[in-house]
Amino acid sequence: MTASARPSVQKYGGTSVANPERLRAVGERIVRRLERGARVVVVVSAMGKTTDELVALAHEVTAQPDGRELDMLLSTGEMVSSALLAMVLRELGHPAIGLSGAQAGVRTDTTFNRARITDIDTRRIETELARGQVVIIAGFQGITSDADVTTLGRGGSDTTAVALAAALGAESAEIYTDVDGVYTTDPRVDAKARKLHDITYEEMLEMAAQGARVLHPRAVELGLLHAVPILVASSFHEEVPGTIIRRQVEMEPTNRVRGIALDRDVAAVTVRAVPDRPGIAAQLFGPLADASISVDTIVQNASMERLTDLTFSVAQDVCQRAQEIVEPVAREIGAAEVIVDHHMAKVSIVGTGIQTAPGYAAMMFRALAGAAINIQLITTSDIRITALVEDASGEEAVRVLHAAFQLDEQVTPSPD
Amino acid sequence: MTASARPSVQKYGGTSVANPERLRAVGERIVRRLERGARVVVVVSAMGKTTDELVALAHEVTAQPDGRELDMLLSTGEMVSSALLAMVLRELGHPAIGLSGAQAGVRTDTTFNRARITDIDTRRIETELARGQVVIIAGFQGITSDADVTTLGRGGSDTTAVALAAALGAESAEIYTDVDGVYTTDPRVDAKARKLHDITYEEMLEMAAQGARVLHPRAVELGLLHAVPILVASSFHEEVPGTIIRRQVEMEPTNRVRGIALDRDVAAVTVRAVPDRPGIAAQLFGPLADASISVDTIVQNASMERLTDLTFSVAQDVCQRAQEIVEPVAREIGAAEVIVDHHMAKVSIVGTGIQTAPGYAAMMFRALAGAAINIQLITTSDIRITALVEDASGEEAVRVLHAAFQLDEQVTPSPD
């Protein structure tokens, strides 16, 4: 197989194709890649705010749009982009063809509005590539075995791109967007934030889940599952290098902090002096699950005299309801009281291997203590250590940790 | 087969579905039909000026949009309408499903932008009807055997409706539009114009070709070919009866004038004193055909001393080029001169059987002479007699003939 036999898969988001001028800029960028000998498959989102406008139109005719009909409606947005970008490329002198998700062979289950890709029949794409065409695929959509159009829900076009890269054996999925990569922390919070050259899927998932919002976790998970490297880079500044999301390159984990994540949409509910006996957690969390309230972190403190404190975090907009549900249960099981902290933040250090190297936690707590920031709760995952702090201290905590782990420098220190 | 086994096929044009309010009105209208026990298949156009806007968008990115990509782009307009109208019906409590042309099984050849329907695989439509759904089909589009989207060109949604009515064995194709039927002549020209209860396909073709513009001739031809009656009626005024286009109901032609057609986009080119020998017509009209100039009426006067006058009519915008092409040829073949009348009009009386009843022509000429309107040229078809007159006299000629044939009354006189 020659080098050019592996196609490049590029995805351009809604902002990048928002109008004819931007479509032309994207077209010129693709042409430069073609001139370097690549075969290119492009995935496009709907132009600008098109999807929102179509949703609004649906809501003008009905309060509850039917899922199937909504998907047929929404799918038109990406079809428009793909047809127009194909025209742009032809205008620039390169054969190009636009394909709907259905034509591109993107098959999904029948869960309208948030369908999952079941497989991709790449024959049409391969045929068009063999004919020398740039293949431009409407992202965010697929087709069921009954030939009904589906959409993939949030992160859909990113997911299409990663799935196509996997199916076509592309070297990577290149996601061009209005941010130029993944940073050590949010540059709006800490001006010293530095763009990462690379990051692992797992680290990226922790960063994104904690608020980095560069790429939908679903696309990252798909990349992880199929070992497809994902490049995130600017669609506007071609010369600026982005960040590549990939498997750990070194054999041993690097044991270093890669980034600081901040999530400010957090409320904490503490049930105090809970009798420590089996079944209590189920009694508390069953009614919350029944009310579709998503509980994030749960921490139960060590018990004294068979009484424990139990704290969990929820998103701020459901905090009131969570309290209303928990209070009667707390009374019933004989807990002392329910305390709610409405304005909390989660600050996390993220990096493969840090959880197994205990020194990182100590470094984190020492740094926060040095800035007189109180930690209310601590949780860890394989690659993350998270502290729950007062929201008012959240941004300062990010800056303190970013400095403590020297993330503004190329190499971060290890604790030993 | 029960009565309800034959579905109603209704088509609503762009003006009728231009916004959410009008979509709701169309939905309510369909519901009233459902409540009378009908099974309904609906064909919709794109909302309002959507198609024009999409064409403009294409022209913003390229001077020459590729046919295939343009069709993919344009097809989205009707998909949006069908999805929204399905939502409206569900909101009104009736199960409904939107289908793209591809999903509805509308198969076409590969002539992008003006594809011809090759056949309709009605299985999906039949299945959905059997499930009790109102089936709402995106008009104007189909799919090739290679799964490429095509559009049908001008009159496309009307054509979709008539083709579906034929394929589904519907009693008729009902075309709801912003005019409420076919009139004896253009009501803007003659206030006495009267709406016809019925008209034959052939008469309609002559009326439309001569400027009636109610329904695209292509849809009428398809109705004729498959013997599908076509109802043309108002989409806004449900109580107003429309006009039905159908086969001659009586066994013998009725021998009466049904309408007066006026075409004001006419220029006449006369080549004077042409030597009357074989091959002259080919020499004159060959170069016009090569230049893609469509020549309408051709009349060659009786020859005197082997010299004839040859007159033909063209659309006004190509008149200048026609003259430039014909003049050198005229010189070459030894004709005397080329005379161009830039502003002419064709006035026609239309009615099955009138051509075989010579009295009608005499009545027509007498009426025009009585109003001192000069006839420059006369042509006839099976069901039409056309006079070429000065454009300035065109509208008066219509009124004179409308009165002479008493078209404002229910029964028109025959000449004998």
Contacts between the chains, C-beta under 8 A, distances in Angstrom:
chain1	res1	chain2	res2	distance
A	20	B	57	7.1
A	20	B	60	4.1
A	20	B	61	4.9
A	23	B	61	5.8
A	24	B	61	6.7
A	54	B	80	7.3
A	57	B	20	7.2
A	57	B	80	7.7
A	57	B	84	6.6
A	58	B	83	7.8
A	58	B	84	6.8
A	58	B	87	6.0
A	60	B	20	4.1
A	61	B	20	4.9
A	61	B	23	5.9
A	61	B	24	6.7
A	61	B	84	5.5
A	61	B	87	5.1
A	61	B	88	5.0
A	61	B	91	6.5
A	62	B	87	4.6
A	62	B	88	6.8
A	62	B	90	6.7
A	62	B	91	4.0
A	63	B	91	7.5
A	64	B	91	7.9
A	65	B	87	5.3
A	66	B	86	6.9
A	66	B	87	6.0
A	66	B	90	5.3
A	68	B	97	7.2
A	69	B	83	4.5
A	69	B	84	7.7
A	69	B	86	4.6
A	69	B	87	5.1
A	69	B	90	7.4
A	69	B	97	7.5
A	69	B	98	5.4
A	70	B	83	7.2
A	70	B	87	7.6
A	72	B	79	6.1
A	72	B	82	7.3
A	72	B	83	4.2
A	72	B	98	5.4
A	72	B	100	7.2
A	73	B	79	7.4
A	73	B	80	5.9
A	73	B	83	3.8
A	73	B	84	6.6
A	73	B	87	8.0
A	75	B	79	7.7
A	76	B	76	3.7
A	76	B	79	5.2
A	76	B	80	5.5
A	79	B	72	6.0
A	79	B	73	7.4
A	79	B	75	7.6
A	79	B	76	5.2
A	80	B	54	7.3
A	80	B	57	7.7
A	80	B	73	5.9
A	80	B	76	5.5
A	82	B	72	7.2
A	83	B	58	7.8
A	83	B	69	4.5
A	83	B	70	7.2
A	83	B	72	4.2
A	83	B	73	3.8
A	84	B	57	6.6
A	84	B	58	6.8
A	84	B	61	5.5
A	84	B	69	7.7
A	84	B	73	6.6
A	86	B	66	6.9
A	86	B	69	4.6
A	87	B	58	6.0
A	87	B	61	5.1
A	87	B	62	4.6
A	87	B	65	5.3
A	87	B	66	5.9
A	87	B	69	5.1
A	87	B	70	7.6
A	87	B	73	7.9
A	88	B	61	4.9
A	88	B	62	6.7
A	90	B	62	6.7
A	90	B	66	5.3
A	90	B	69	7.4
A	91	B	61	6.5
A	91	B	62	3.9
A	91	B	63	7.4
A	91	B	64	7.8
A	97	B	68	7.2
A	97	B	69	7.5
A	98	B	69	5.4
A	98	B	72	5.3
A	100	B	72	7.2
A	100	B	149	7.6
A	102	B	102	7.8
A	102	B	147	7.7
A	103	B	147	5.7
A	103	B	148	7.6
A	124	B	147	7.5
A	147	B	102	7.7
A	147	B	103	5.7
A	147	B	124	7.5
A	148	B	103	7.6
A	149	B	100	7.7
